[in-house]
């Protein structure tokens, strides 16, 4: 799956990933390869990028939105810091 993470200032991440764990407004959820189309609001919290099944990157995000369409996830967030 292709992942792009965008903030108002810059592109934070762009590349192929195994999956993503995100803080939704009603709780955590995960998006994996070939996920059904989706649009969801994101809350403040921790985002986990699963680069492979064993390699991860963590960010603390300030809220935003995610869209999944045609095996591409686009995350628009207000701000993020890598943990």
N, C-alpha and C positions, 0 to 999 in steps of 0.2 A: 504494500500500500504506500502511496506517496503522501507525505505529510508536509504542510507548510504552516509555520507559525508566524503571524504578523502582529507587530505592535504599531502604534502611531509613528514611532521613530524609525523602525527598521524591520527587516526580515530576520527573525530570531533563529529559525531553523527551516531547512528545506532538504528533503531526501527520502529515501526508501526506509520504511520501518516495519516491524512486525506487528506493532499495536500501540495503543495509547490508553492510559487510565486518566480520567478527568473528574474534577469536582463539579458535578451538576448541581442545580439549585435544590434538587430533592435528594441528593446523595451521589456517591461515587458511581461511575459507570466506565465500561471498557469498550473500545472500538478495535476490532481486529480486521485482518485482510478480508476483502469482499463483503464488508458490512452493508446492510441495507441503507438506502438513502435516509439521511437524518439531519435535522437542524435542532440545536439545543442551546439554551442559555447556560453559562458557566458561572459558578460562584467563586469567591476567594478560596484558595486552598492549594493543595499540592497536585501537580501534574507529573505523571511518570511516562516517559517515552521509552518504549520497549524497542530498542534498535535491533536486537535479535532476541532469541529466547533467554539468553543469559547476560546480555549487556543492556544497561539502563542509564537514563539521564533523568534527573529530577529538577523541577522548577517550581517555585512558588508563584502563583499567578494572582492577579487582582480582579478577575472576572472578565467575562466576554461572551463569545459565541463560537460554536463549532458547526461546520457544515460538512457532511459526508455525501459524496456524489461520484459515481463511476470509479470507485476504488481510490479516491483522493479525499483526504481530510484537510480542511482549511480551518485553522483556528485564529480568530481575531481576538486579541486580548489587550486590555488597557496597559498592562505592564507585567514584567516577570523578572525574577532573579533566579539564577542557577544555584542549586543547593549542592 
